[in-house]
């Protein structure tokens, strides 16, 4: 604002009001000069948050007015306003980029590591539901979760979470509804006896997992188809009322 030859009173009011809103969520108009009240009310009506998306009240431009520069030229009020908006947007974008780098990382390697780290927490939360899911649905879970995490990248884990979450939660809900929670499945006793049993169980669970996920996709397709299906044909109102039957 100083580099744009902003009037001192306008700069003080604008910055103080904006800081008040950021700290307290509201602006007390009474503590500012009466001639600035219209600008403050107008900006309050637009929303102080919207300043950061370039929505500046024109009342500020009226307060600033045209300013004479040292070289004898004038800076019009709308050029001043446009420069303020441009500066705010540039700083806001720079702040967003800085935050994005801090959260996701600057390089692809760091981004992959951080994304995988976030997804690991989600897949472990899903795995905790294993004890509450139906024994017949154990194929939805991994026998060795840590090994799967170690051998998978972020995309693989994300795809697993996306495709299995609904089926796992449905399994938990059905098992709970049947009042069978806490019953130990025979699968837990059979697994590990020998390689033949393990291979057979793995094959059965793969088939069950594919069927569960397939049924979920079919239901979703049917739901979408039903939502876009044409509604029942309405009976035209002219079947009940006709202008030709009006009594004049």
trRosetta pair geometry for C-beta under 8 A, 3 or more apart (Angstrom, degrees):
i j d omega theta_ij theta_ji phi_ij phi_ji
1 4 5.8 -66 -150 43 33 105
1 6 3.9 -39 178 15 90 150
1 10 8.0 -158 -168 103 129 95
1 11 4.7 141 137 -116 145 109
1 14 7.5 166 -102 69 152 136
1 15 7.5 -115 3 -50 156 117
1 84 7.1 35 -91 -106 81 102
2 5 7.8 38 179 -73 35 25
2 6 6.6 -72 -76 34 28 97
2 11 7.3 55 -65 -118 66 157
4 75 7.1 -169 -173 148 77 162
4 80 5.6 123 164 -136 125 83
4 83 5.4 161 -107 101 138 142
4 84 7.1 -103 31 -62 171 80
5 67 4.9 171 114 136 124 151
5 69 6.7 -144 -27 -100 162 76
5 75 6.5 137 52 32 125 143
6 10 5.6 -120 175 83 96 113
6 11 4.6 111 115 -63 124 105
6 64 6.5 -60 -138 -123 74 114
6 80 7.1 132 -92 -164 80 123
7 10 4.3 78 68 10 97 109
7 11 6.7 -170 86 -10 47 87
7 63 7.2 -126 49 142 137 87
7 64 6.0 -171 7 -125 107 61
7 65 7.9 49 -33 36 133 93
7 67 7.6 -158 -50 -92 83 124
8 11 5.7 -58 -147 37 30 112
8 12 6.2 27 158 -18 66 109
9 12 5.9 -54 -145 37 29 110
9 13 6.2 24 159 -15 64 109
9 33 6.6 -3 -171 5 122 149
9 36 7.4 -146 151 -61 103 128
9 63 8.0 -120 100 172 101 116
10 13 6.1 -58 -145 40 27 107
10 14 6.0 24 160 -18 65 113
10 36 7.7 173 -108 -109 57 117
10 60 6.8 109 -162 -160 114 82
10 63 5.1 147 -103 125 114 118
10 64 5.4 75 -126 -81 174 77
11 14 6.1 -59 -142 39 23 108
11 15 6.1 10 167 -7 63 115
12 15 6.4 -64 -140 43 21 100
12 16 5.8 15 166 -14 62 117
13 16 6.1 -61 -138 41 22 106
13 17 6.0 19 164 -17 62 114
13 32 5.2 82 -131 -147 105 124
13 33 6.9 -77 -81 27 132 96
13 36 4.7 -108 -151 -161 163 161
13 39 7.5 79 125 84 136 130
13 40 7.3 -99 170 -67 114 107
14 17 6.2 -63 -148 38 21 107
14 18 6.3 17 158 -16 61 112
14 60 6.6 62 -93 -129 123 126
15 18 5.8 -56 -145 38 30 111
15 19 6.2 28 157 -17 65 108
16 19 5.8 -56 -147 38 29 110
16 20 6.3 34 152 -23 64 105
16 32 7.6 165 84 -91 126 106
17 20 5.6 -52 -148 33 31 114
17 21 6.5 30 154 -18 64 103
17 27 4.8 32 -158 -137 88 135
17 32 6.8 1 -68 -68 110 145
17 40 5.9 -144 -123 -121 154 103
17 43 7.5 89 128 83 142 144
17 48 7.6 -145 138 -113 93 128
18 21 5.8 -53 -151 34 32 110
18 22 6.4 29 152 -17 65 107
18 48 6.4 167 -122 -163 65 116
18 51 6.7 -70 -117 52 118 169
19 22 5.7 -56 -146 38 33 110
19 23 6.1 20 159 -10 68 112
20 23 6.1 -65 -143 44 26 102
20 24 5.7 -30 178 32 67 113
20 26 7.3 -58 141 93 99 45
20 27 5.1 104 94 -110 125 70
20 28 6.9 -110 178 17 152 78
21 24 7.0 -77 -120 59 18 73
21 25 6.5 31 -165 -138 56 13
21 26 6.6 138 -114 3 65 3
21 27 5.3 -28 -64 -53 91 96
21 48 4.1 -43 163 114 169 171
22 48 7.9 -130 -50 135 67 133
27 40 6.3 -144 124 -169 138 111
27 44 6.2 -129 47 -88 122 115
27 48 7.1 134 -29 -62 124 141
28 31 5.3 52 104 4 108 106
29 32 6.0 -69 -165 35 49 109
29 37 5.5 73 180 -130 121 85
29 40 5.0 151 -116 110 98 144
29 41 6.7 22 -101 -61 148 82
29 44 7.9 -69 -65 -30 113 149
32 36 4.9 -85 147 78 119 126
32 37 6.9 157 88 -75 107 63
32 40 6.1 135 61 -51 155 150
33 36 4.8 83 69 5 87 106
33 37 7.8 -123 103 -32 52 76
34 37 5.6 -21 -163 -17 45 119
35 38 7.9 -39 177 15 40 99
35 63 7.5 131 135 -119 97 102
36 39 5.4 -56 -167 43 64 113
36 40 5.8 65 137 -25 85 106
36 63 6.5 47 -111 -113 77 147
37 40 5.6 -58 -146 39 33 111
37 41 6.1 30 158 -17 68 108
38 41 6.0 -55 -145 39 28 108
38 42 6.2 29 156 -20 63 110
38 59 5.3 -154 120 -149 91 139
39 42 5.7 -56 -145 37 28 112
39 43 6.3 24 158 -14 64 107
39 57 5.9 154 -156 96 68 134
39 59 3.7 -171 -102 120 69 116
39 60 5.2 104 -152 -70 127 59
39 62 7.5 -158 -78 56 107 99
39 63 5.5 -29 -53 -28 149 134
40 43 6.0 -58 -147 39 28 106
40 44 6.1 30 153 -22 63 110
41 44 5.5 -54 -145 37 31 115
41 45 6.4 34 154 -22 64 104
42 45 5.7 -53 -152 32 30 112
42 46 6.6 27 151 -14 63 104
42 57 4.0 119 116 -149 113 145
42 58 7.6 -84 152 47 152 62
42 59 4.4 132 37 -3 151 138
43 46 5.6 -53 -148 39 37 110
43 47 7.9 -95 167 55 58 20
43 48 6.4 58 148 -87 101 68
43 51 7.3 23 -161 -68 114 108
43 56 7.6 -18 -109 -154 104 49
43 57 4.4 -107 -70 -11 73 130
43 59 7.3 -115 -34 52 84 118
43 60 7.3 55 -61 -42 121 110
44 47 7.6 43 -174 -81 28 24
44 48 6.9 -3 -106 -43 52 91
46 50 5.5 -112 145 64 94 137
46 55 5.4 -166 171 139 128 117
46 57 5.8 -161 -4 -68 141 91
47 50 4.2 82 82 -4 104 109
47 51 8.0 -145 106 -18 66 69
47 55 7.2 35 61 88 91 136
48 51 5.8 -21 -172 -7 50 114
49 52 6.4 -51 178 25 52 107
49 53 7.9 27 133 1 71 102
50 53 5.4 -59 -157 45 59 103
50 54 7.9 -61 163 57 74 42
50 55 3.8 -24 145 53 112 129
51 54 7.8 92 -178 -35 32 8
51 55 6.5 -94 -82 66 30 68
51 56 6.2 64 -128 -86 76 73
51 88 6.5 -105 151 -162 82 158
52 88 6.2 -138 -121 166 46 113
52 92 5.1 131 -170 -99 93 141
53 89 7.8 57 -148 -100 28 91
53 92 7.9 -136 -77 130 44 173
54 85 4.6 63 -142 -164 81 110
54 88 6.8 168 -85 82 57 118
54 89 5.5 13 -69 -65 104 115
56 60 6.0 -65 168 37 103 138
56 61 8.0 101 124 -38 111 94
56 81 5.8 -175 97 -163 138 99
56 84 6.3 89 -93 98 166 121
56 85 5.6 -123 -4 -75 128 100
57 60 5.5 109 78 -9 82 93
58 61 5.1 -42 -163 29 60 118
58 62 6.6 63 141 -22 74 96
58 81 7.4 -1 -119 -116 57 163
59 62 5.5 -48 -152 32 40 114
59 63 6.6 42 149 -19 66 101
60 63 5.6 -53 -152 35 36 112
60 64 6.3 31 152 -16 67 107
60 81 6.6 129 91 -105 105 103
60 84 7.9 -79 123 61 141 166
61 64 5.8 -57 -146 40 32 108
61 65 7.9 115 159 -58 54 28
61 77 4.2 106 -177 153 87 113
61 78 6.1 32 -147 -80 142 52
61 80 6.8 149 -124 72 78 104
61 81 4.6 -34 -83 -52 108 132
62 65 7.0 24 -178 -66 33 70
62 77 7.0 69 -74 180 26 160
64 67 7.0 -58 166 -39 88 111
64 77 5.2 143 85 -131 101 94
64 80 5.3 -141 135 103 153 155
64 81 7.5 178 38 -56 146 82
65 77 5.4 -62 -145 -74 12 121
66 74 5.0 15 174 177 112 122
66 75 6.8 170 -157 80 63 46
66 76 5.4 -27 -108 -118 95 45
66 77 5.7 -81 -62 -33 55 82
67 74 6.7 152 76 -157 37 70
67 75 5.0 -11 58 54 92 97
67 80 7.1 84 9 -68 117 137
68 72 7.5 -29 -169 -147 96 26
68 73 7.7 157 -155 91 56 31
68 74 5.7 -41 -99 -99 52 77
69 72 7.1 -31 77 39 78 21
69 73 4.9 -7 46 68 119 78
69 74 6.7 -173 1 -96 87 21
69 75 6.0 86 -49 -23 110 96
75 79 5.6 -120 -173 81 80 123
75 80 5.8 94 139 -59 112 94
76 79 4.7 92 62 6 85 104
76 80 7.1 -146 98 -6 45 86
77 80 5.4 -51 -152 34 37 116
77 81 6.4 37 152 -18 67 104
78 81 5.5 -48 -145 37 37 113
78 82 6.2 40 154 -21 66 104
79 82 5.6 -50 -142 37 32 112
79 83 6.3 35 154 -21 63 105
80 83 5.8 -58 -151 35 28 111
80 84 6.6 30 152 -20 63 104
81 84 5.7 -53 -150 33 33 113
81 85 6.4 31 154 -16 66 105
82 85 5.8 -54 -149 38 32 111
82 86 6.2 34 153 -21 66 107
83 86 5.7 -52 -144 36 31 112
83 87 6.3 34 156 -20 64 106
84 87 5.9 -57 -151 35 28 111
84 88 6.4 27 154 -18 64 107
85 88 5.8 -57 -149 37 31 111
85 89 6.3 27 156 -17 66 108
86 89 5.9 -57 -147 38 29 109
86 90 6.3 29 156 -20 65 108
87 90 5.9 -56 -148 36 28 110
87 91 6.3 22 157 -13 64 109
88 91 6.0 -62 -149 41 28 107
88 92 6.1 27 155 -21 65 111
89 92 5.6 -55 -143 37 30 112
89 93 6.3 30 157 -18 65 106
90 93 6.0 -56 -149 36 28 109
90 94 6.4 29 153 -19 63 107
91 94 5.6 -53 -146 37 33 113
91 95 6.3 35 154 -21 65 105
92 95 5.7 -52 -149 35 31 112
92 96 6.5 33 151 -20 64 104
93 96 5.6 -52 -148 35 33 113
93 97 6.4 33 153 -19 65 104
94 97 5.8 -53 -148 36 31 111
94 98 6.4 33 152 -20 64 105
95 98 5.7 -53 -149 35 32 113
95 99 6.4 28 154 -15 65 106
96 99 5.8 -57 -148 40 31 108
96 100 6.1 34 152 -24 65 108
97 100 5.5 -52 -144 35 31 115
97 101 6.5 32 156 -19 64 103
98 101 5.9 -55 -152 35 29 109
98 102 6.5 27 151 -18 63 107
99 102 5.6 -56 -148 37 34 112
99 103 6.2 24 157 -13 68 109
100 103 6.1 -60 -143 42 28 104
100 104 5.7 -22 175 25 67 114
101 104 6.9 -71 -119 59 19 77
101 105 6.7 -20 -165 163 56 9
101 106 4.8 22 -147 -74 106 82
103 114 7.4 146 151 154 49 149
104 110 7.8 106 139 114 51 92
104 111 5.0 20 162 -122 89 89
104 114 5.9 -180 -147 82 37 140
104 115 7.2 27 -142 -58 85 91
105 109 7.7 -114 152 82 145 53
105 110 2.9 -168 -163 117 139 106
105 111 4.3 -148 66 -62 114 56
105 113 7.0 91 -54 51 162 94
105 114 5.2 173 -23 1 117 133
106 110 6.2 36 42 52 57 141
106 111 7.9 -140 56 -46 15 94
107 110 4.8 91 58 10 83 100
107 111 6.8 -145 96 -6 42 89
108 111 5.5 -54 -143 38 32 114
108 112 6.2 35 157 -22 66 105
109 112 5.9 -54 -150 34 27 111
109 113 6.5 26 152 -18 62 107
110 113 5.6 -55 -148 36 33 113
110 114 6.2 25 157 -14 68 108
111 114 6.1 -59 -144 40 27 104
111 115 6.1 25 158 -18 64 111
112 115 5.9 -58 -143 38 26 109
112 116 6.2 24 159 -17 63 110
112 153 6.8 -43 -166 -164 115 101
112 154 5.6 -152 -157 -5 68 128
113 116 6.0 -60 -150 38 25 108
113 117 6.3 29 152 -24 63 108
114 117 5.4 -50 -146 32 33 116
114 118 6.6 33 154 -18 64 101
115 118 5.9 -54 -153 34 33 109
115 119 6.4 26 152 -14 65 110
115 154 4.2 45 106 -143 110 153
115 158 7.9 -27 159 -54 111 124
116 119 5.7 -59 -146 41 34 109
116 120 6.3 46 153 -34 67 99
116 153 6.7 -93 -88 -172 125 47
116 154 4.1 -110 -70 -79 78 89
116 157 6.5 105 -135 27 75 144
117 120 5.8 -43 -150 19 30 116
117 121 7.6 32 153 -17 56 97
118 121 6.3 -54 -169 27 37 110
118 122 7.2 28 143 -12 66 106
119 122 5.4 -55 -154 37 45 112
119 123 6.1 38 153 -17 76 105
119 154 5.9 138 12 -145 144 76
119 157 4.5 117 136 114 136 129
119 158 5.7 -85 -116 -69 145 73
119 161 6.6 -133 -157 -21 99 145
120 123 6.0 -57 -143 39 31 105
120 124 6.3 31 157 -19 65 108
120 149 5.8 65 -121 -144 101 130
120 157 7.1 -39 -73 -165 54 161
121 124 5.9 -59 -149 37 27 110
121 125 6.6 31 152 -22 63 104
122 125 5.7 -53 -153 31 33 113
122 126 6.7 33 150 -17 64 102
122 161 5.5 29 122 -122 124 145
123 126 5.5 -48 -152 35 39 114
123 127 6.4 42 149 -24 66 104
123 145 7.3 168 135 -161 108 112
123 149 7.0 169 85 -88 142 103
123 157 5.7 -85 -46 -164 143 106
123 160 6.7 39 -113 95 120 122
123 161 5.9 -103 -80 -75 82 103
124 127 5.4 -49 -145 34 36 115
124 128 6.8 49 152 -30 62 96
124 145 7.1 110 -102 158 69 145
125 128 5.8 -45 -158 20 34 116
125 129 7.8 37 146 -22 57 97
126 129 5.9 -52 -170 20 43 113
126 141 7.9 -177 131 -108 93 88
126 161 6.7 -163 -30 -121 150 80
126 164 6.9 82 -177 106 149 112
126 165 6.4 -98 -106 -105 127 73
126 168 5.8 74 -163 87 99 170
127 130 5.8 -9 -177 -24 54 113
127 141 6.1 108 -127 -144 72 111
127 142 7.2 -46 -107 40 115 91
127 145 5.2 17 -113 -97 157 153
128 131 7.4 -38 173 17 51 101
129 132 5.3 -69 -163 51 64 104
129 133 5.7 72 138 -41 87 103
129 168 5.6 99 91 162 140 115
129 169 7.4 -58 -163 -86 165 54
129 172 5.3 -67 -173 -71 115 135
130 133 5.8 -53 -142 22 31 114
130 138 7.1 59 -155 -126 97 77
130 141 4.8 43 -101 -85 113 165
132 172 4.7 37 117 -134 105 101
132 175 6.4 157 161 84 60 135
132 176 6.9 8 -180 -59 103 100
132 181 6.3 -5 -138 -129 74 108
133 137 5.1 -100 158 79 115 117
133 138 7.2 147 96 -80 119 53
133 140 7.0 -113 174 54 162 128
133 141 7.5 163 44 -31 151 121
133 168 6.2 -66 -94 -158 136 72
133 171 4.2 29 -152 120 98 120
133 172 5.1 -58 -88 -72 66 69
133 175 5.9 151 -167 -9 25 149
134 137 4.5 77 67 7 92 107
134 171 4.9 -116 16 -169 93 93
134 174 6.1 -22 -45 88 125 108
134 175 4.4 -164 -67 -72 70 109
134 180 7.9 48 -115 82 76 131
135 138 6.1 -10 -169 -34 47 109
135 183 7.6 -84 -28 100 125 93
135 184 7.9 90 -86 175 134 31
135 185 2.8 139 -138 -74 149 143
135 186 7.8 92 160 29 153 57
135 187 5.6 165 178 19 108 121
135 188 7.7 -90 -135 -23 116 94
136 185 7.6 -177 -43 -125 51 142
136 208 6.4 -150 161 -149 82 152
137 140 5.2 0 164 -1 89 117
137 167 7.5 -170 -161 153 127 97
137 168 7.6 157 144 -115 130 53
137 171 4.1 -120 77 -130 170 143
137 208 6.7 -148 -111 145 47 126
137 209 7.9 107 -157 -88 65 67
137 212 6.5 80 -128 -77 101 159
138 141 5.9 -59 -167 37 57 105
138 185 7.3 -141 -36 61 130 159
138 187 6.1 -166 14 113 153 157
138 205 5.9 -63 85 -123 81 129
139 204 7.4 -138 -66 107 132 63
139 205 2.7 173 -86 178 105 87
139 206 6.1 -152 -156 -54 131 27
139 207 7.8 -99 -126 50 173 48
139 208 4.7 134 26 71 144 106
139 209 3.9 -125 125 -44 114 103
139 212 7.9 156 77 12 109 130
140 164 5.6 143 -170 -155 97 112
140 167 5.7 -162 -118 112 137 116
140 168 5.3 174 141 -83 144 84
140 171 6.6 -158 13 -13 154 156
140 209 5.6 161 -77 -115 56 98
140 212 6.7 -56 -73 78 111 154
141 145 7.7 -45 178 -72 91 103
141 168 7.6 91 -64 -111 85 118
142 145 4.8 125 78 -86 118 60
142 147 7.8 -156 158 62 128 86
142 148 4.5 -59 -154 -24 163 151
144 147 4.0 22 123 21 119 119
144 148 6.4 148 94 -20 69 85
145 148 5.6 -58 -151 36 34 113
145 149 6.3 34 154 -20 69 105
146 149 5.7 -51 -147 35 33 112
146 150 6.3 33 154 -20 64 107
147 150 5.7 -55 -148 36 31 112
147 151 6.2 14 160 -6 66 113
148 151 6.2 -69 -144 45 26 99
148 152 5.8 12 163 -15 66 123
149 152 6.1 -67 -134 40 23 104
149 157 7.1 44 -120 -93 67 129
152 156 4.0 -128 -162 88 103 132
152 157 5.2 121 125 -51 132 86
152 160 7.8 -20 -159 -10 161 135
153 156 5.3 98 52 8 66 103
153 157 7.3 -136 98 -2 34 91
154 157 5.9 -61 -150 40 32 108
154 158 6.1 32 154 -22 68 109
155 158 5.6 -55 -145 37 31 113
155 159 6.3 32 156 -21 65 105
156 159 5.9 -55 -150 34 28 111
156 160 6.6 30 151 -19 62 105
157 160 5.6 -53 -151 34 34 113
157 161 6.4 33 153 -18 67 105
158 161 5.8 -54 -148 36 32 110
158 162 6.2 31 155 -19 65 110
159 162 5.7 -56 -145 39 30 112
159 163 6.1 13 163 -7 66 115
160 163 6.3 -69 -142 45 24 99
160 164 5.6 -10 173 6 65 125
161 164 6.6 -72 -127 48 17 93
161 165 5.7 33 177 -47 61 109
162 165 6.9 -34 -130 5 13 111
163 167 7.8 -1 145 4 59 120
163 213 6.1 20 169 -138 100 127
164 167 5.6 -70 -155 47 50 109
164 168 5.6 48 153 -25 85 109
164 213 7.3 -49 -93 -91 61 112
165 168 6.0 -62 -149 36 26 109
165 169 6.3 18 160 -13 65 110
166 169 6.0 -59 -147 40 29 107
166 170 6.2 31 155 -20 65 108
166 216 5.8 132 101 -155 123 143
167 170 5.7 -55 -147 37 30 113
167 171 6.4 35 153 -23 63 105
167 209 8.0 93 139 -149 157 66
167 212 4.8 94 -151 144 129 116
167 213 5.8 -56 -58 -82 151 65
167 216 5.5 -98 -74 -42 93 148
168 171 5.6 -53 -152 32 31 114
168 172 6.6 31 152 -18 64 103
169 172 5.6 -49 -148 34 35 112
169 173 6.3 36 153 -20 65 105
170 173 5.6 -55 -147 37 32 112
170 174 6.3 29 156 -17 66 107
170 216 7.5 -168 3 -93 154 115
171 174 6.0 -56 -146 38 28 107
171 175 6.2 27 156 -18 64 110
171 212 7.6 0 -64 -148 111 146
172 175 5.9 -59 -147 38 28 110
172 176 6.2 26 156 -17 65 109
173 176 5.9 -58 -147 38 28 109
173 177 6.2 30 155 -22 64 109
174 177 5.6 -53 -143 35 30 113
174 178 6.4 25 158 -15 63 108
175 178 6.0 -60 -151 39 28 107
175 180 5.8 -93 -167 67 72 100
175 181 6.1 100 138 -77 97 73
176 179 7.6 33 173 -73 38 35
176 181 5.7 24 -106 -51 62 121
180 183 5.0 -48 176 12 85 129
184 188 5.7 -76 -177 40 97 140
184 189 7.8 84 141 -34 114 99
185 188 5.5 112 71 -7 77 92
186 189 5.5 -57 -162 39 53 110
186 190 5.9 46 144 -20 81 108
187 190 5.8 -59 -139 41 33 106
187 191 5.9 37 163 -27 69 107
187 201 6.5 124 -149 -139 99 129
188 191 6.3 -44 -137 29 24 112
190 193 6.0 -61 -170 -5 47 122
190 197 5.4 -147 163 -174 91 132
190 201 6.7 153 107 -68 116 133
191 197 6.8 -168 -109 129 32 112
191 198 6.3 77 -148 -100 70 75
191 201 5.8 -78 -92 50 88 174
192 197 7.7 -48 36 90 24 125
192 198 6.9 73 -68 -75 31 108
193 197 4.9 45 55 24 101 156
194 197 5.2 98 57 9 72 101
194 198 7.2 -138 99 -5 39 92
195 198 5.5 -56 -146 38 35 113
195 199 6.2 35 157 -21 69 106
196 199 6.0 -56 -149 35 28 109
196 200 6.4 26 155 -17 63 109
197 200 5.8 -59 -148 38 30 110
197 201 6.2 27 157 -16 66 109
198 201 5.9 -57 -146 39 28 109
198 202 6.2 31 155 -22 64 108
199 202 5.7 -54 -147 34 29 113
199 203 6.5 30 154 -19 63 105
200 203 5.8 -56 -152 34 31 111
200 204 6.4 28 153 -16 65 107
201 204 5.7 -55 -146 38 33 110
201 205 6.1 28 158 -15 68 110
202 205 5.9 -58 -143 41 27 107
202 206 6.3 34 155 -25 63 106
203 206 5.7 -52 -149 31 29 114
203 207 6.7 28 153 -16 62 104
204 207 5.9 -57 -155 35 32 110
204 208 6.3 29 150 -16 66 109
205 208 5.4 -52 -143 40 36 113
205 209 6.0 40 155 -23 67 104
206 209 5.7 -52 -145 35 29 112
206 210 6.4 28 156 -17 63 106
207 210 6.0 -56 -149 37 29 109
207 211 6.3 28 153 -19 64 108
208 211 5.7 -56 -147 37 30 111
208 212 6.2 30 156 -20 66 107
209 212 5.8 -54 -146 36 30 110
209 213 6.3 21 160 -10 65 109
210 213 6.1 -59 -143 43 27 105
210 214 5.9 30 156 -21 64 113
211 214 5.6 -58 -143 39 27 113
211 215 6.2 29 158 -21 64 105
212 215 5.9 -54 -148 33 27 109
212 216 6.6 27 153 -19 61 106
213 216 5.6 -53 -151 34 33 114
213 217 6.6 32 153 -18 65 104
214 217 5.8 -55 -150 35 33 109
214 218 6.4 34 153 -20 66 105
215 218 5.7 -53 -148 35 33 113
215 219 6.4 33 154 -19 65 104
216 219 5.8 -54 -150 35 31 110
216 220 6.4 31 153 -19 64 107
217 220 5.6 -55 -149 37 33 112
217 221 6.4 33 153 -19 66 104
218 221 5.8 -54 -149 36 32 110
218 222 6.3 30 153 -18 65 105
219 222 5.7 -54 -147 38 32 110
219 223 6.3 34 153 -22 65 105
220 223 5.6 -52 -147 34 31 113
220 224 6.5 29 155 -16 64 104
221 224 5.8 -55 -148 38 32 108
221 225 6.2 33 154 -20 65 108
222 225 5.6 -55 -145 37 31 113
222 226 6.3 32 156 -21 65 106
223 226 5.8 -55 -149 35 29 110
223 227 6.5 28 153 -22 63 107
224 227 5.7 -55 -148 32 33 112
224 228 6.7 8 161 -1 66 107
225 228 6.5 -72 -151 46 28 93
225 229 6.3 49 150 -51 66 99
226 229 5.5 -35 -146 1 34 121
231 234 7.8 25 110 -41 111 89
235 239 5.5 -67 167 36 102 146
235 240 7.8 83 125 -29 115 101
236 239 5.3 115 74 -15 79 94
237 240 5.8 -61 -168 40 54 104
237 241 6.0 -15 155 37 88 100
238 241 6.7 -81 -123 71 34 60
238 242 6.0 65 -167 -93 76 73
241 245 7.7 -135 -166 54 51 117
242 245 4.6 79 74 3 97 104
242 246 8.0 -130 104 -29 60 71
243 246 5.6 -15 -167 -21 51 116
